[in-house]
Amino acid sequence: MVSVAVSKMGVTELMFVDPRVKVNGQYYRNVLLSQHMIPAIKHVARDTFVFQQDSALAHRARDTIQLLQRETPDFIGPGLWPPNSPDLSPVDYKIWGVMQQRVDESRINSVDELKQRLHDVLHGVQQHIIDLAVTQWRQRLTACVRAHGRHFEHLL
């Protein structure tokens, strides 16, 4: 698993999870959020960001919600995230696709090579592409509301 946060203020480094690790609520809170994601996001955006995540089980654990409410300036909780969540995260609906296209341009022979390629590709994504993805968020959110939380791409 790999995570990244994007904003109009910049991008965090990629955060990789060893494939042997089970990402439960405790690991998500204590390792991914507390040690990596929140400090990385604050480094990029200081205290002017909205933390958004999907409704994966580890994301909606009560202790995780409490941590995010306490540690982030603005948090979109799981109660506001539609079930069967359509892509409402700029990383999911735009950035991963751009990166995958670029990563797939040549053969990769190892996990370490893949990690390096992902790192290089992320740093090659121009900020205006990230800005466009972030700008599209409100339009996508509006379409999602009109579709009552169901698939909405046909409304865009």
C-alpha positions in Angstrom: 0.0 0.0 0.0 1.1 3.5 -0.7 -0.3 6.8 0.4 0.2 10.4 -0.5 -1.5 13.7 0.3 -1.9 16.4 -2.3 -3.0 20.1 -2.1 -2.6 23.4 -3.9 0.2 24.0 -1.4 2.2 21.0 -2.5 2.5 17.2 -2.2 3.8 15.0 0.6 6.4 12.3 0.1 5.0 8.8 -0.7 4.3 6.7 2.3 4.8 2.9 1.8 3.4 0.1 3.9 5.2 -3.2 4.0 2.9 -5.8 2.2 3.2 -8.1 5.3 1.6 -5.5 7.6 -2.1 -5.7 8.3 -3.4 -2.1 8.3 -5.9 -2.1 11.2 -7.1 0.9 13.1 -4.3 0.8 15.6 -1.6 0.6 12.9 -3.3 3.3 10.8 -3.5 5.7 13.8 -0.2 5.0 15.5 2.1 4.5 12.5 0.5 5.9 9.3 -1.3 8.9 10.7 0.7 9.9 13.8 4.2 9.1 12.5 3.9 9.9 8.8 0.8 11.4 7.3 -0.2 14.1 9.7 3.4 15.4 10.2 4.0 15.3 6.4 0.7 17.2 5.7 1.5 19.8 8.4 4.9 20.3 6.8 3.3 21.1 3.5 0.2 22.9 4.6 0.8 23.9 8.2 -2.6 24.2 9.8 -4.6 25.1 6.7 -5.9 21.8 5.4 -8.9 19.6 5.2 -8.2 15.9 6.0 -10.3 13.6 3.8 -10.3 9.9 3.7 -12.6 7.1 2.5 -14.6 4.9 4.8 -12.3 2.0 5.0 -12.6 0.1 8.3 -9.4 1.4 9.8 -10.3 5.0 8.8 -13.7 5.0 10.6 -12.5 3.4 13.8 -13.7 5.5 16.8 -10.2 6.1 18.1 -9.1 7.1 14.5 -11.9 9.6 14.3 -11.0 11.1 17.7 -7.3 11.4 16.7 -8.2 13.2 13.4 -10.7 15.5 15.1 -8.0 16.4 17.6 -5.0 16.6 15.3 -6.3 18.1 12.1 -7.7 21.6 11.6 -10.7 20.4 9.5 -11.7 16.8 9.1 -14.4 15.2 6.9 -15.6 12.3 9.0 -17.1 9.0 7.9 -20.6 10.2 8.5 -20.2 12.6 5.6 -18.6 10.0 3.3 -21.1 8.2 1.1 -21.3 4.4 1.4 -19.8 2.5 -1.5 -17.7 5.7 -1.8 -17.3 6.9 -5.4 -14.0 8.6 -6.1 -14.1 11.9 -4.1 -10.4 12.1 -3.3 -8.2 14.0 -5.8 -5.5 11.3 -5.4 -8.0 8.6 -6.4 -9.8 10.3 -9.3 -6.8 12.0 -10.9 -3.3 11.6 -9.4 -3.0 7.8 -9.3 -4.2 7.6 -12.9 -1.6 10.1 -14.1 1.1 8.3 -12.1 0.1 4.9 -13.3 0.3 5.9 -16.9 3.8 7.3 -16.4 5.0 4.3 -14.3 3.8 1.8 -16.9 5.9 3.4 -19.7 8.7 1.0 -19.0 9.3 -2.4 -17.4 9.9 -2.6 -13.6 11.9 -5.5 -12.3 11.6 -5.2 -8.5 9.6 -3.7 -5.7 12.5 -1.3 -4.9 12.6 -0.2 -8.5 8.8 0.3 -8.4 9.1 2.5 -5.3 11.8 4.6 -6.9 9.8 5.0 -10.1 6.7 6.0 -8.1 8.9 8.6 -6.3 10.3 9.9 -9.5 7.0 10.0 -11.2 5.3 11.9 -8.3 8.0 14.5 -8.4 7.4 14.9 -12.1 3.7 15.6 -11.8 3.4 19.3 -12.3 1.6 21.3 -9.7 -1.0 22.6 -12.2 -2.2 19.0 -12.6 -2.7 18.7 -8.9 -4.3 22.1 -8.7 -6.8 21.0 -11.4 -7.6 17.8 -9.5 -8.2 19.8 -6.3 -10.3 22.3 -8.1 -12.5 19.5 -9.5 -13.3 18.3 -6.0 -16.3 20.7 -5.4 -17.8 19.8 -8.8 -17.4 16.1 -8.0 -18.9 16.5 -4.5 -21.9 18.4 -5.9 -22.5 15.6 -8.5 -22.2 13.0 -5.7 -24.8 14.8 -3.7 -27.1 15.0 -6.7 -26.7 11.2 -7.2 -27.5 10.6 -3.5 -24.0 9.1 -2.9 -24.1 6.7 -5.8 -22.0 6.8 -8.9 -22.0 10.2 -10.5 -19.4 10.4 -13.3 -22.2 10.6 -15.8 -23.3 13.9 -14.1 -19.9 15.6 -14.7 
